[in-house]
Structures are given as structure tokens and as C-alpha cells.
Amino acid sequence: MEAKNEAPITPAASPSDPKPTELGHITFDDDGDLLLRVGADLDVELFEFLVCSAALRRASPVWKTMLYGPFKEAKPADGDWVVSLPSDRPDSMSIILDIIHADFGNIPKTPAIEVLHGIMVICDKYDMIEVIRPWAADWLESAMEQESAKDADTLAMVTYIAWQLGDKGLYEAMFNKLAVLCALDQSGSLTLFDGTLLTKYSNLGPSDILDKIALRRTECITKVVKSVHCIIEDLVNQRARHHESLAESESQTCAHITLGSLWLGMIKTRGSILPDGPEEVLESVSELTDSIKKALKFVKGYEGRLGYNTIKCDHTKGIREAIDYGKKDWREVDSAEKAFLEAQSEKTGLSSKGSGLSAELESN
């Protein structure tokens, strides 16, 4: 194939930059019959792509219906055939068009995470995930490298990429990470890090993913809050199990020491004892457990000696187990999620290759 007549695609502009007024141009087929104008609704340079409509029709049933059905995008009787795709990323669309026009030398092995996310959005929108099959394993590996990112945008994009590529292990890892890292704002909406609303991300996973994240977050917080209050209630009501060598008076002393030191730790690290229910906890599971870990450093129980042996009472085991719950006891995908991921992995070829985090987890 001859080299394309093209202007370089520039990265997204900052919101304060003026919106470009000139169109970049890339020719994907010298005999192309269709002009795609891409990116008008985004803060990026606008591009027009000269393409072969038949190539688009073969690659996507959605494009086939759009271009050859009774819709405004169909070929006009007179004049140029121009179709606007205002919400699609030009840099992501360019890679898709390279693929379906068989210009494979331009396909990146490790596209930027924003570009890769855009490719997944386009593949989902136009029902054409199969076209990226030869690059799916490399692109999944590229997404996995961003799993530990500290910004909301990247975590959201990696979650969606895992969902669309059909990698169960990475999707579960990202889902549980979001559930542990999400806090609530004053209106009860899920937020990440600097207050970024999760509702900002229209492409994150299944349609009910925000409800599932909220539920998982509540489960983790409930377990932690309940564990602390159970210890307090048992100590107050003399139901706590003390070291078998302690006399009754020593057990009461142990309860008083533990309660007092736990209260001190909570006040110093949190400013107050935990609320009664999870609905009053606005911080993330991660922030909550970190503060409780710090509080537990202040907790003391009865310490004494019996002959040559040291007697030490510790009532924090249940709290420590609850703190680890969110990190160790993952929520696994439900049946509907599993069915979708399996279907996607068949389309992308990842099921046969055993690629991604799913394969790593199964091998360990």
C-alpha cells in the first residue's frame, strides 16, 4: 500500500486552548468514496479521513446499517459523501481505519492508554471488537502496566479496556480496586482521589457497574465498622474472651485498658469513634482501614507475668481480619459479567491465548 497523505494527529488539547478550525486530513484509500469528519465534539484537532465505504461495511454491522440503510449517513444522490462522527477520538479512529484498510505497519504495539481506551469505545460503539484480535494480547499487556496508576482517569480507562477485551482477572482487579478507593461526596455520589465523580465515566464497564461498586464498598465498610463495634460491645458487656490465666478482676482491668486505649487511638487518628453504620462513612475503604491501623497502634491489653511466662491479651484480631477483607476477599464477577467477558475473550482471541491477568492468576 502506498504511503498515506496525512497530517500528524495531535494529542488532546487542554480545555483552555482554542478549538481548532482547520481540518487535518488522512487518506486511507486513494480511491476512497467516503469522507469521515471525526472529533468535532472533543478538545482535539478535527480530522477528515478519506476511506473506502465497503471496508467500513465489512468491518462493522453498525457502519453497514448507517451507510447503506435509510439513514442520513447514507450516500447522497449528488455531491460528496461526508459523514460526521463528532464524539470519536481521531487518533483512536485512525488506528481502527488502518486495521480495516489493511495498513498494518501503522498499528502501535503499545498505544497510549487514552488512545487504547478510545479504540475500545469505538469497537463497542460500532460492534467491531473482532478487528483488533491480532493486537489484543499486546494491548492488554499495555493496559496491565497501568493497573497501579494513581489517577482516576487511568484507573477508569484500564477498567473499561479489561471489560471490552474480556480479561476477567484484570477486570476483577480493577473493580475491587475502585470499590476500595472510592469515597462519597456530600450528596452520596462515588468519587476517586481528588473528588472526581465516577459518573464522569460513561465507558467503565457494565451498565450497573456504579451500583455494584457502591454495594461492594458498603460491604467492606460494614465489615470493618461492625468488627470495631463488636469488640467494644463485648468488652463493655464482659463478653470478651481474655487470656485463660487472668482472674476476673484482671479481665475487667484488661477490658478497661483496651477500651481506653482504643478510644484514645480513634480520637488521635480519626477525631472520633467510628459511626454506627456504613452510611455515615464518607471516606474510602482504603482511607478508613488506614486510619484504623494507625489507631490500633495505640491499643493495649492486660500484660503481666505468670511464672516465667508473659501474659498478653489482644482483642484486635477481629478488627485486623476485617481490615484485610476488602483486599484479600475479592468480589468475583457475577454470571452476567462472566458471560459477557467470556464472549469478549472469544472475539478478541484472549481465551485461546490464555493472556492477561486471568492467566497469571490461574498459574499461581
Phi, psi and chi 1 to 4 in degrees:
 res  aa     phi    psi   chi1   chi2   chi3   chi4
   1 MET       -  139.2  177.5  176.8  -70.4      -
   2 GLU   -70.2  153.9  -64.6 -178.5    1.8      -
   3 ALA   -60.2  140.5      -      -      -      -
   4 LYS   -75.5  145.8  -65.1 -165.8  -67.1  -70.4
   5 ASN   -82.0  106.1  174.1   21.3      -      -
   6 GLU  -146.5  155.6   62.3 -178.0   71.9      -
   7 ALA  -107.4  144.7      -      -      -      -
   8 PRO   -63.2  143.4   23.5  -33.7      -      -
   9 ILE   -84.7  127.4  -67.5 -179.4      -      -
  10 THR   -93.3  153.3   57.2      -      -      -
  11 PRO   -68.3  169.4   24.3  -33.6      -      -
  12 ALA   -59.9  141.9      -      -      -      -
  13 ALA   -85.4  158.6      -      -      -      -
  14 SER   -72.1  154.4   66.6      -      -      -
  15 PRO   -56.2  -25.3  -25.3   34.4      -      -
  16 SER   -82.6  -13.9   60.3      -      -      -
  17 ASP   -73.4  144.4  -68.5  -22.9      -      -
  18 PRO   -65.6  145.7   24.2  -33.9      -      -
  19 LYS   -73.5  129.4 -163.3  171.1 -176.6   62.5
  20 PRO   -59.4  146.0  -18.9   30.0      -      -
  21 THR  -107.7  -18.4   55.7      -      -      -
  22 GLU   -96.1  149.5  -64.9 -176.0    0.6      -
  23 LEU   -93.9  132.6  -75.4  173.9      -      -
  24 GLY   -76.0  162.2      -      -      -      -
  25 HIS  -139.8  135.2  179.9   91.2      -      -
  26 ILE  -133.6  130.8  -60.8  178.9      -      -
  27 THR   -99.0  116.3  -63.8      -      -      -
  28 PHE   -94.2  -20.7  -72.8   88.3      -      -
  29 ASP  -147.0  118.1 -171.1  -35.5      -      -
  30 ASP   -59.7  -25.9  -69.5  -25.9      -      -
  31 ASP  -103.1   19.8  -61.0  -43.1      -      -
  32 GLY   -59.0  148.3      -      -      -      -
  33 ASP  -115.3    3.2   58.2  -17.7      -      -
  34 LEU  -137.3  133.3  171.0   62.8      -      -
  35 LEU  -104.9  123.5  -90.2  177.8      -      -
  36 LEU  -100.3  127.1  -60.2  178.3      -      -
  37 ARG  -107.1  116.9  -73.1 -172.9  175.8  156.4
  38 VAL  -122.9  134.7 -176.9      -      -      -
  39 GLY    97.9   14.6      -      -      -      -
  40 ALA   -63.3  -28.7      -      -      -      -
  41 ASP   -91.5    2.1  -70.8  -11.9      -      -
  42 LEU  -111.3  160.2  -53.3  176.9      -      -
  43 ASP   -85.3   60.7  -71.9  -43.7      -      -
  44 VAL  -138.1  168.6  -62.6      -      -      -
  45 GLU   -68.0  132.3 -178.0  179.6   -1.0      -
  46 LEU   -74.2  144.2  -51.0 -175.2      -      -
  47 PHE  -133.2  149.1  -95.9   79.1      -      -
  48 GLU  -118.2  137.7   63.8  177.6   16.1      -
  49 PHE  -119.4  123.9  -59.9  134.3      -      -
  50 LEU   -87.8  117.1 -179.6   60.4      -      -
  51 VAL  -132.8  169.2  -59.3      -      -      -
  52 CYS   -93.2  117.2  171.4      -      -      -
  53 SER   -63.0  -31.9   62.8      -      -      -
  54 ALA   -66.1  -35.5      -      -      -      -
  55 ALA   -63.9  -41.3      -      -      -      -
  56 LEU   -65.6  -41.2  -89.1   64.8      -      -
  57 ARG   -61.2  -42.3 -179.3 -164.7   67.0 -153.3
  58 ARG   -70.3  -30.3  -70.5 -170.2  -67.0  -92.0
  59 ALA   -81.2  -28.5      -      -      -      -
  60 SER  -141.2  123.8  160.1      -      -      -
  61 PRO   -65.3  -27.5   22.4  -32.4      -      -
  62 VAL   -69.5  -46.8  176.1      -      -      -
  63 TRP   -62.0  -37.8  -87.5  -22.5      -      -
  64 LYS   -58.9  -44.7  179.6  179.1  179.4  179.5
  65 THR   -68.7  -43.4  -58.9      -      -      -
  66 MET   -60.4  -47.6  -77.6  174.7   56.3      -
  67 LEU   -85.7  -26.3  -58.7  175.8      -      -
  68 TYR  -120.7   10.3  -67.5   90.0      -      -
  69 GLY  -105.5 -172.2      -      -      -      -
  70 PRO   -83.8   55.3   32.0  -35.5      -      -
  71 PHE  -122.9  166.3  -60.6   99.2      -      -
  72 LYS   -63.9  -22.1   65.7  178.4 -177.8  179.3
  73 GLU   -77.5   -9.1  -68.4   85.5    3.1      -
  74 ALA   -64.4  158.5      -      -      -      -
  75 LYS   -62.8  128.4 -172.8  174.0 -176.0  177.5
  76 PRO   -74.0  157.2   27.9  -34.3      -      -
  77 ALA   -65.9  -34.4      -      -      -      -
  78 ASP  -133.1  153.6  -60.4  -57.7      -      -
  79 GLY    84.9 -178.7      -      -      -      -
  80 ASP   -70.6  148.9  -66.7  -25.5      -      -
  81 TRP   -94.7  108.0 -169.7    3.7      -      -
  82 VAL  -127.0  128.5 -179.6      -      -      -
  83 VAL  -123.4  130.6  172.2      -      -      -
  84 SER   -95.2  132.1  -66.0      -      -      -
  85 LEU  -124.5   75.5  -56.5  174.8      -      -
  86 PRO   -69.3  -24.7   24.7  -34.8      -      -
  87 SER   -99.0    1.8   61.7      -      -      -
  88 ASP   -92.7  142.0  -62.4  -30.8      -      -
  89 ARG   -72.1  125.6  -73.5 -177.1   63.7  109.6
  90 PRO   -60.1  -40.5  -25.7   35.4      -      -
  91 ASP   -66.6  -36.8   45.3    7.8      -      -
  92 SER   -71.9  -42.6  -59.9      -      -      -
  93 MET   -62.8  -36.4 -179.6   62.9   76.5      -
  94 SER   -59.6  -40.2  177.6      -      -      -
  95 ILE   -67.2  -42.9  -66.3  172.4      -      -
  96 ILE   -59.8  -44.0  -68.9  -67.9      -      -
  97 LEU   -68.0  -34.3  -65.9  175.1      -      -
  98 ASP   -59.3  -42.8  -88.4  -32.3      -      -
  99 ILE   -63.4  -50.3  -69.1  173.3      -      -
 100 ILE   -77.8  -12.3   65.9  177.0      -      -
 101 HIS  -100.1   10.9  -73.5   84.4      -      -
 102 ALA    62.5   31.8      -      -      -      -
 103 ASP  -100.8   70.6 -162.4   -5.5      -      -
 104 PHE   -72.5  -17.9  -56.2  132.7      -      -
 105 GLY   -66.2  -17.6      -      -      -      -
 106 ASN   -94.3    1.3  -72.4  -34.8      -      -
 107 ILE   -82.3  119.0  -47.5  -56.8      -      -
 108 PRO   -74.8  144.0   28.5  -34.5      -      -
 109 LYS   -76.5  -33.5 -176.5  176.1 -178.8  179.2
 110 THR  -132.3   76.9   56.4      -      -      -
 111 PRO   -65.9  154.8   23.5  -31.6      -      -
 112 ALA   -56.5  148.6      -      -      -      -
 113 ILE   -59.9  -35.1 -164.8   69.3      -      -
 114 GLU   -66.4  -40.0  -62.4   86.7   -6.5      -
 115 VAL   -67.8  -43.7  175.6      -      -      -
 116 LEU   -62.4  -42.2 -179.0   52.6      -      -
 117 HIS   -60.6  -42.3  178.3  -97.5      -      -
 118 GLY   -61.3  -37.1      -      -      -      -
 119 ILE   -63.0  -42.9  -68.6  171.5      -      -
 120 MET   -63.8  -39.9  -64.7  -60.6  107.6      -
 121 VAL   -62.0  -44.7  171.7      -      -      -
 122 ILE   -64.9  -44.3  -69.5  169.8      -      -
 123 CYS   -62.0  -37.8  -73.5      -      -      -
 124 ASP   -70.7  -46.2 -179.1   36.0      -      -
 125 LYS   -60.0  -40.6 -179.1  177.4  179.6  179.5
 126 TYR  -106.1   11.8  -60.5  111.3      -      -
 127 ASP    53.0   60.9 -168.9   13.4      -      -
 128 MET  -144.7   34.0   54.6 -170.8  -58.2      -
 129 ILE   -61.7  -24.8 -167.2   69.5      -      -
 130 GLU   -62.0  -26.8  -67.7   92.1  -17.8      -
 131 VAL   -67.4  -20.3  -56.3      -      -      -
 132 ILE   -94.2    7.9   60.2   94.3      -      -
 133 ARG   -50.7  -45.5 -174.6 -178.9  179.0  107.1
 134 PRO   -63.8  -19.6  -23.3   35.5      -      -
 135 TRP  -109.6    0.0  -59.0  -88.0      -      -
 136 ALA   -60.4  -43.7      -      -      -      -
 137 ALA   -64.6  -44.5      -      -      -      -
 138 ASP   -64.5  -41.6  -74.1  -23.0      -      -
 139 TRP   -69.6  -34.0  -71.2   -5.3      -      -
 140 LEU   -64.8  -44.0  176.9   61.4      -      -
 141 GLU   -60.3  -39.3 -175.3  176.1  -13.6      -
 142 SER   -62.9  -40.9  179.1      -      -      -
 143 ALA   -67.2  -38.3      -      -      -      -
 144 MET   -61.9  -29.6  -71.3  172.5   61.1      -
 145 GLU   -67.3  -17.1  -67.9  175.0   -2.7      -
 146 GLN  -100.2    8.1  -57.7  -66.5  -35.8      -
 147 GLU   -60.3  -32.2 -179.5 -170.2   -7.4      -
 148 SER   -96.9   18.6  -60.0      -      -      -
 149 ALA   -59.3  153.7      -      -      -      -
 150 LYS  -108.2   11.4  -57.8  -61.6 -177.4 -177.7
 151 ASP  -117.7  148.8   65.6  -76.0      -      -
 152 ALA   -62.5  -42.4      -      -      -      -
 153 ASP   -59.4  -46.6  -73.4   -5.8      -      -
 154 THR   -66.1  -43.1  -59.1      -      -      -
 155 LEU   -60.3  -42.0  -67.9 -178.0      -      -
 156 ALA   -64.4  -42.6      -      -      -      -
 157 MET   -66.4  -41.8  -73.1 -172.4  -75.2      -
 158 VAL   -63.8  -39.3  173.0      -      -      -
 159 THR   -58.6  -46.7  -57.1      -      -      -
 160 TYR   -69.2  -38.7 -176.0   69.8      -      -
 161 ILE   -61.5  -44.7  -68.2  166.4      -      -
 162 ALA   -60.7  -40.9      -      -      -      -
 163 TRP   -62.6  -47.3  175.4 -109.9      -      -
 164 GLN   -73.2  -34.7  -74.1  -60.1  -35.8      -
 165 LEU   -75.9  -20.1  -71.5  177.9      -      -
 166 GLY    87.2   28.3      -      -      -      -
 167 ASP   -95.1  105.5 -168.8   77.4      -      -
 168 LYS   -62.5  -42.9  175.3  176.3  173.9  -72.7
 169 GLY   -63.4  -46.9      -      -      -      -
 170 LEU   -68.4  -38.8 -178.3   58.2      -      -
 171 TYR   -63.3  -44.9  175.0   72.5      -      -
 172 GLU   -62.2  -41.8  -75.8 -177.5  -19.5      -
 173 ALA   -61.6  -43.9      -      -      -      -
 174 MET   -71.0  -39.1  -62.5  -49.8  -60.9      -
 175 PHE   -59.5  -49.5  176.3   95.6      -      -
 176 ASN   -67.2  -32.2  -75.4  -79.7      -      -
 177 LYS   -64.7  -45.2 -179.2  170.1  -69.1 -170.3
 178 LEU   -61.7  -40.9  -69.1  176.1      -      -
 179 ALA   -63.1  -35.2      -      -      -      -
 180 VAL   -79.9  -30.6  167.9      -      -      -
 181 LEU   -91.9  -15.9  -67.1  176.5      -      -
 182 CYS   -76.0  135.1  -85.2      -      -      -
 183 ALA  -109.6 -179.5      -      -      -      -
 184 LEU  -117.1  142.6  -61.5 -179.7      -      -
 185 ASP   -87.7 -175.9   64.4   10.4      -      -
 186 GLN   -64.2  -21.8  -68.1  -60.6  -36.5      -
 187 SER   -91.8   -0.9   66.0      -      -      -
 188 GLY    88.9   11.2      -      -      -      -
 189 SER   -86.8  146.5  -61.4      -      -      -
 190 LEU   -70.7  133.6  -66.9  168.5      -      -
 191 THR  -132.9  159.0   65.4      -      -      -
 192 LEU  -124.2  139.7  -88.7  174.8      -      -
 193 PHE    50.2 -101.7  -59.8  122.8      -      -
 194 ASP   -86.2   20.8   58.0   -7.3      -      -
 195 GLY    97.0    9.7      -      -      -      -
 196 THR   -63.8  124.2  -58.5      -      -      -
 197 LEU   -74.3  133.9  -71.8  168.9      -      -
 198 LEU   -67.1  -24.1  -86.2 -164.4      -      -
 199 THR   -64.9  -12.5   52.0      -      -      -
 200 LYS   -62.9  -27.4  164.2 -173.4  174.1 -177.8
 201 TYR   -98.5  103.1  -55.1  106.8      -      -
 202 SER   -75.6  -21.2   56.5      -      -      -
 203 ASN  -116.0   96.7  -60.0  108.2      -      -
 204 LEU  -132.0  -34.1 -169.4   60.5      -      -
 205 GLY   168.7 -144.7      -      -      -      -
 206 PRO   -63.2  161.3   22.0  -32.6      -      -
 207 SER   -61.5  -25.9   59.0      -      -      -
 208 ASP  -104.2   21.6   58.3   -9.2      -      -
 209 ILE   -63.4  -35.8 -171.0  171.6      -      -
 210 LEU   -65.5  -39.1  -65.6 -174.6      -      -
 211 ASP   -64.3  -38.7  -68.0  -25.6      -      -
 212 LYS   -70.4  -38.2  -70.2  176.0  176.9  176.8
 213 ILE   -64.4  -43.6  -70.8  173.6      -      -
 214 ALA   -62.0  -41.2      -      -      -      -
 215 LEU   -65.5  -44.1  177.5   60.1      -      -
 216 ARG   -64.1  -41.5  176.8   59.4 -179.8  171.5
 217 ARG   -58.9  -44.8  175.1 -174.7  174.6  -83.4
 218 THR   -63.2  -40.5  -61.0      -      -      -
 219 GLU   -60.2  -45.2  -70.5  173.8  -11.0      -
 220 CYS   -66.1  -44.8  -67.3      -      -      -
 221 ILE   -66.7  -39.5  -71.3  177.2      -      -
 222 THR   -58.9  -44.2  -61.7      -      -      -
 223 LYS   -63.2  -41.6 -167.9  171.2 -175.6   70.4
 224 VAL   -67.8  -50.6  173.0      -      -      -
 225 VAL   -61.2  -43.3  170.5      -      -      -
 226 LYS   -62.9  -39.2 -175.1  177.1  179.0 -179.2
 227 SER   -63.2  -40.5   71.1      -      -      -
 228 VAL   -66.6  -46.2  174.2      -      -      -
 229 HIS   -68.3  -32.3  -75.1  -65.8      -      -
 230 CYS   -63.7  -43.1  -78.4      -      -      -
 231 ILE   -61.7  -44.8  -65.7  -64.7      -      -
 232 ILE   -62.1  -46.7  -67.4  174.2      -      -
 233 GLU   -63.9  -40.9  -69.4  172.3    6.6      -
 234 ASP   -65.0  -39.4  -74.0  -12.1      -      -
 235 LEU   -69.3  -42.3  -70.3  168.6      -      -
 236 VAL   -65.7  -40.9  169.0      -      -      -
 237 ASN   -94.0   12.4  -63.7  -54.0      -      -
 238 GLN    59.1   35.6  -60.1 -178.2   12.3      -
 239 ARG  -102.0   -7.2  -65.2 -165.0  -58.1  -96.3
 240 ALA   -67.9  145.3      -      -      -      -
 241 ARG   -90.5  117.0  -63.6 -176.3   62.6  179.9
 242 HIS   -98.0  172.8  -61.8  -86.5      -      -
 243 HIS   -56.9  135.1 -166.2  -77.4      -      -
 244 GLU   -59.9  -20.5   59.8 -175.2    8.4      -
 245 SER   -85.8   -8.0  -59.8      -      -      -
 246 LEU   -80.0  137.0  -64.6 -174.2      -      -
 247 ALA   -73.6  169.2      -      -      -      -
 248 GLU   -59.9  -42.6 -178.0  176.4  -10.7      -
 249 SER   -65.7  -35.9   60.7      -      -      -
 250 GLU   -70.6  -34.1  -67.4  170.2  -33.9      -
 251 SER   -64.9  -40.2  -64.5      -      -      -
 252 GLN   -65.3  -40.5  -69.3  177.3   -4.9      -
 253 THR   -62.1  -42.0  -60.6      -      -      -
 254 CYS   -59.5  -43.4 -179.9      -      -      -
 255 ALA   -62.2  -43.2      -      -      -      -
 256 HIS   -65.1  -42.4  -64.1  160.6      -      -
 257 ILE   -63.0  -46.0  -66.3  171.6      -      -
 258 THR   -64.2  -46.3  -56.4      -      -      -
 259 LEU   -61.9  -44.6  -75.5  168.9      -      -
 260 GLY   -64.9  -43.3      -      -      -      -
 261 SER   -72.0  -33.2   58.2      -      -      -
 262 LEU   -66.1  -43.5  177.5   58.4      -      -
 263 TRP   -61.7  -43.4  178.9   85.5      -      -
 264 LEU   -61.6  -45.2  175.8   63.9      -      -
 265 GLY   -62.1  -42.1      -      -      -      -
 266 MET   -64.2  -43.0  -70.9  -71.1 -176.7      -
 267 ILE   -65.2  -42.0  -64.8  -60.8      -      -
 268 LYS   -70.7  -34.6  -78.8 -173.3  170.8  -68.7
 269 THR   -98.0  -28.9   58.9      -      -      -
 270 ARG  -118.1  -19.9  -61.6 -177.2   51.1   79.1
 271 GLY    90.9  -11.3      -      -      -      -
 272 SER  -167.3  166.9   65.6      -      -      -
 273 ILE   -70.7  157.1  -66.8  -67.2      -      -
 274 LEU   -59.7  146.8  -73.5  179.9      -      -
 275 PRO   -65.8  168.2   22.3  -32.4      -      -
 276 ASP   -73.2  -33.1  -68.0  -29.1      -      -
 277 GLY  -130.8  161.7      -      -      -      -
 278 PRO   -66.3  -25.2   25.0  -34.7      -      -
 279 GLU   -65.5  -17.5   64.2  -79.9   -7.2      -
 280 GLU   -93.2   -3.7  -60.2  175.5   58.7      -
 281 VAL   -94.4  112.7  179.0      -      -      -
 282 LEU   -92.7  -24.8  -61.0 -177.1      -      -
 283 GLU   -70.6  167.4   64.9 -148.9  -76.1      -
 284 SER   -75.5  164.6   69.1      -      -      -
 285 VAL   -58.6  -41.8  175.9      -      -      -
 286 SER   -61.8  -45.9  179.2      -      -      -
 287 GLU   -65.4  -40.1  -68.4  167.7  -27.6      -
 288 LEU   -62.6  -49.9  174.0   65.6      -      -
 289 THR   -67.6  -35.1   55.2      -      -      -
 290 ASP   -62.7  -41.9  -76.3  -11.9      -      -
 291 SER   -68.1  -35.5   69.9      -      -      -
 292 ILE   -70.9  -37.7  -66.4  176.9      -      -
 293 LYS   -58.5  -40.9  -75.1  179.2 -179.1  178.5
 294 LYS   -66.9  -38.8  -67.7  176.6 -177.8  177.2
 295 ALA   -65.4  -36.4      -      -      -      -
 296 LEU   -66.7  -20.7  -68.6 -178.3      -      -
 297 LYS   -65.3  -20.7  -67.3  179.6 -179.8  179.3
 298 PHE   -88.3  -15.5  -68.7   85.4      -      -
 299 VAL   -75.0  132.0  176.9      -      -      -
 300 LYS  -129.6  152.5  -59.5 -178.8 -178.2  -60.3
 301 GLY  -122.3 -169.9      -      -      -      -
 302 TYR   -67.7  134.0 -178.3   90.1      -      -
 303 GLU  -130.3  132.9  -67.2 -172.1   23.5      -
 304 GLY  -162.2 -171.5      -      -      -      -
 305 ARG  -127.8  141.4  -64.1 -169.9   66.8   82.4
 306 LEU  -126.5   99.7 -178.0   63.8      -      -
 307 GLY    66.1 -124.3      -      -      -      -
 308 TYR   -91.7   -1.3  -67.0  104.2      -      -
 309 ASN   -98.9  144.8  -61.3  -41.4      -      -
 310 THR   -93.7  130.3  -60.8      -      -      -
 311 ILE  -100.4  126.2  -60.5  173.9      -      -
 312 LYS  -138.8  125.7 -172.6  174.3 -178.1  179.0
 313 CYS  -100.5  129.7 -122.8      -      -      -
 314 ASP  -131.0  118.3 -178.0    6.4      -      -
 315 HIS  -107.5   17.0  -63.6  -78.2      -      -
 316 THR  -100.8    3.1   63.5      -      -      -
 317 LYS   -58.6  -44.8 -179.4 -179.9  178.4 -178.8
 318 GLY   -62.4  -36.6      -      -      -      -
 319 ILE   -67.9  -43.3  -60.3  175.5      -      -
 320 ARG   -64.2  -37.3  -62.5 -178.2 -167.3  -81.2
 321 GLU   -65.9  -39.9  -70.3  176.3  -10.3      -
 322 ALA   -66.9  -36.3      -      -      -      -
 323 ILE   -60.9  -37.1  -73.4  174.2      -      -
 324 ASP   -82.2   -6.9  -69.6  -25.4      -      -
 325 TYR   -57.4  -49.3  172.9   71.9      -      -
 326 GLY   -64.4  -28.2      -      -      -      -
 327 LYS   -89.7  -32.7  -63.9  179.3  179.9  178.6
 328 LYS   -96.2  -34.1  -67.4 -176.2  176.9  179.7
 329 ASP  -102.8   83.3  -61.9  -81.6      -      -
 330 TRP   -64.7  147.5  -84.9   12.8      -      -
 331 ARG   -80.8  124.3  171.0 -153.3  176.7  -99.4
 332 GLU   -89.0  160.4  -63.5 -176.0   -5.9      -
 333 VAL   -63.6  148.8  -64.7      -      -      -
 334 ASP   -83.0 -179.0   60.4   28.1      -      -
 335 SER   -63.9  -38.7   57.8      -      -      -
 336 ALA   -67.8  -43.1      -      -      -      -
 337 GLU   -63.3  -43.1  -68.5  168.1  -40.8      -
 338 LYS   -61.0  -42.8 -177.4  178.4  179.9 -179.2
 339 ALA   -63.1  -42.1      -      -      -      -
 340 PHE   -65.3  -46.3  176.7   86.1      -      -
 341 LEU   -62.9  -39.2  -70.3  165.3      -      -
 342 GLU   -65.7  -40.8  -71.6  178.0  -12.8      -
 343 ALA   -64.5  -41.6      -      -      -      -
 344 GLN   -65.3  -41.7  -71.0  -63.9  102.1      -
 345 SER   -66.5  -28.7   66.8      -      -      -
 346 GLU   -67.3  -41.2  -72.8  -68.9  -27.1      -
 347 LYS   -69.3  -38.8  -66.2  175.8 -177.5  177.9
 348 THR   -85.4  -10.7   60.8      -      -      -
 349 GLY    84.7    2.0      -      -      -      -
 350 LEU   -72.9  -24.3  -66.0 -178.9      -      -
 351 SER   -66.9  -37.4   61.8      -      -      -
 352 SER   -80.9  -27.1   59.4      -      -      -
 353 LYS   -86.2  -18.1  -66.9  179.7 -179.5  178.6
 354 GLY    62.1   39.3      -      -      -      -
 355 SER   -90.4  169.1  -59.2      -      -      -
 356 GLY    86.3 -170.9      -      -      -      -
 357 LEU   -67.8  -31.1 -171.6   57.6      -      -
 358 SER   -57.2  -45.1  -64.4      -      -      -
 359 ALA   -66.3  -39.4      -      -      -      -
 360 GLU   -63.3  -41.8  -73.2 -172.4   17.7      -
 361 LEU   -67.9  -38.6  -67.3  173.5      -      -
 362 GLU   -68.9  -27.6  -70.2  173.8    2.7      -
 363 SER   -82.9  -15.6   64.7      -      -      -
 364 ASN   -90.1      -  -68.5  -28.0      -      -
